[in-house]
């Protein structure tokens, strides 16, 4: 009866489940009627059920996770909901972070997930500058967003406008965005996904320092690793310095990665 474990009562009515049948099912304990608008079964997704009980929609980081955008590991897995500024405050469960905002993009009345633009706007205000940019660039890759269209949105905050201006479509992963945003703060030239020796490199610092960011999902196979080694050798033969860092190094031991890159620049290996 319920697709995904929860449905609007209007949708249930359209499917032939009239008021009497729904009430009978609720009395039998087969479904739960939520705020008179929703019908839920025991296997309804917890986030959707919480949103329905609060009268809101899944938002911000929670919506980003739902859409499959890459979220930095340090960002806590707390449920975020959006409610209209004057919405009733009953039904909000413990530990939920609520964004009391007006929607940028209207969604259907029976929607439980906010729009892409609203998710980006909330992420920009909720997370730090670097983490927000990482999520934005992941959204651009995942949703195939057009940068110019993104920049024409009337963003409600300076933080969102800054993300729209700074975000690019060249980053191949969240790790790459993380490293680029930090290295560019040093005032050195950084280019992304430049094709050298027949394959793109993650970062080219200056003219000669190549930095590769190995996310485990992209470099875990033996064939991929062999291809990486062969490409690194060709790059060195052409006079480039190649530094390759793993996911664990970038996420959990950034000071060592930072020190290595700084030493390479101090030695002029980027020139």
N, C-alpha and C positions, 0 to 999 in steps of 0.2 A: 504493500500500500504506500509506504513512505520511501521515497528515493533518498538514500543517504541517512535515513533514520529520523528526518524532520522535514515537515512541509507546512506551508501556509494553509489555513483552513479553507481559503478560497480555492486553492489548487486541489485540495481533497474533494471539495464540492464539485469542481469541474470534472473530476475523475469518477464521479458517481457516488461518492460517500456523503450522503446527506447528514443533516444535523443529528437526526435520531441515531443513525449508525455510529457516528463519531461518539456521541454521548454513551451509547451502549458499550463501545470499546473502552471508553475511559472508566466506566463503572466496573468493567471486568478487569481493569488493571493492565490492559494490553497497550494502551497509549496514555500519554499525559497531555492535557490541554494547557498550553502555556500562554498566559496573558490574553486568553480568548482568541488569539490570532494564529497560534501555532499548534501543531500536533506532533508529538515526539514519541518515539519508541525507546526502549532501553538501550539500544545500540546507537543512539544519536551521538554525533561527535561532541565531546564536552565543550569545545569552544563555541560551536554553533548554539548549543543548548544554553550556555551562559549568556550569549548575546541575545537570544530570544527572551530569556527570563528578565534581562535588564532592559529590553526594548531598544537595543542598539545593534551595532554590527561589529564584526571582528575587524580590528584596525591595526595600524602602525606595524611594529615588528611582528606581531602575530599574523597579520595579513601577508606580510612579506614572506614569512616562513611558509604559509599556506601556498603561496604562489611559486615557491621553489627558488626564491632569491637567496644568494649566499649571505649569511649573517656571521659576523666575526664571533668566534667562540666565546669571547668574554661577555657578550651581551646576554643578560639573564633571560631565561625562558618564562617570562611572566605574561599572563594574558592581558592584552590591550584591547579595549573596546572604544568605539566612538558613539557618543550620544549627543543629541541636539542640546544646545545650551540651556533650554528651558524644559528639558525632558524630566519626567518623574525620576526620583532617586531611589525608588524601591526596586528590589529584585537584583541589586548588584552584589555579587558574591564577594567573599573575603579575598584579599590579595589581588584583586583586579585593578589595573590602572586604566582609568577612564579619561578619554580626551573629549572635553565638552566643546565641540566645534561644529560649525556649519559645513556641510559638504561642499566641496568644489565641484564635483560631478554628481548629479542626481543618480540614484540607483533605484531599481524596482522596489516596490513596497515590501515584497516578499524576499528581498535579498538579505543575506546575513554576512556578506563580505563587502567591505568598502571598495571604492574604485582604485585603480592604479595611482592616479594623481593624488587622491587623498592619502593613500598609504605613503607615497613619497613625501608629501607635506608633513605628515606626522613624524616620519622617521627623521626628517631634517631637524625638527624641533626637539625630538626626544633623545636622540643620540648625540655624541660628540661629533665634531667636524669630520674627523677621519673616518669613523665608523659609518656615519651617514653617507659619505661619499662612496664608500665601499658598497653599501647597499644600493645606492642609486645606480652605480655603474653595473652592478649585477642585474638590476632591473632592466637597464638599457639592453644588455646582452640577451637576457631571458625573454623579454617581451618584444624585442626588436623595435625599440622606440626610436622615433626620429628626433634628433637633438634639436633641430630648429622648432619643431612643433612643441617640444618640451619647454623650450625657452619662451614660447609665446603664452604659456599658461599664466594666468593672473595669480601667482603664488601669494598666499596670505601672510607670509613671514619673510623676514630678511634672510633667515637661515635657509629656507627653501629656495629663495632666489639665488643665494650664493651657491648652493648645490647645483642648480640648473646651469649656472654660468661656468662652474668648474668641471662638471661631469663631462666625460668623453666616452667614445665608443671603441677606443683602441685596446683597452685592457682586456686580457684574455681570461683573467681570474681575479677574485678578490685579493689574493696574495699580491698580485701585480699592482693593483690599485694601492694597497697598503705601502709597498716599497716605493712606488713612484711618488706618492704624496709626501713621504718623509724625505726622500733624496732631493726632490725639487725645493724643499725648504732650505737646502744648503746653498742654493743659488747656482747650481750647475745645470747644464743642458741635459735633459733626459728625453729620449724619444722611445716610443713603444712600437712593437711589432714591425720593426724594420727588417726587410728581407735581405739576408746576407748569406752567401754561399747556398742559395736555393731554398732556404727556409727562414721563416720569421724568427727573430730573437725577441725575448720578452722586453728587455730594456737595453738601450744603448746609451751609456753615460759618456758625454763628450763625444769624441770621435772613435775611441778604440776600446773602451771598457764595456764588455757585455755582461749583463747579469741575467741569469735564468732562475725563475721561481718555480720550483717543482712541487705542484700540488699532487698528492699521492694518486688521485684518481686519473691523472693524465700521464703519469710516468711510472706506473706500477708494473706494467708488463715487460717481459724480457725483450721483446722486439722493440718496444718504445725506448727502453734503456739503451739498447745497442745503437739505435738510430741517433739518440742524444750524444752518445760517446763519439760516434763517427763524425757528427756535425761539429762537436767541440774541437776535435782534432783538425778538421778543415779550417775552422775559424782561427785556430792558433797558427796554422801554417800561413795564413793570410795576414798575420801580424796583430791579431786581436788578443786581448786578455779576457779569459772567460771565467767568471765566478758563478758557481751554481749552488743554490741554497735550497734546502728541503722545507717542506711545510712546517715540520717541528722546529727547525731553526728560526724561521721567520716569526712564527706564532709564539714560541716559548723561550727563545733565546735571542731576541732582537738586539740587545746590546752587543753581542758578539758579531752578529751580521753587520751592524752599524759600524763597529770598529774596523772590521775587515774592509768594508767599502771606503771608509775614511782613509785608511792606510794606503789603499790602492790609488786614491785620488792624490794623496800627499806625495806618492812616488811618481806621479805624472802618468800613470798607466791609462788615463782617459784621453791623453793628448795625442 
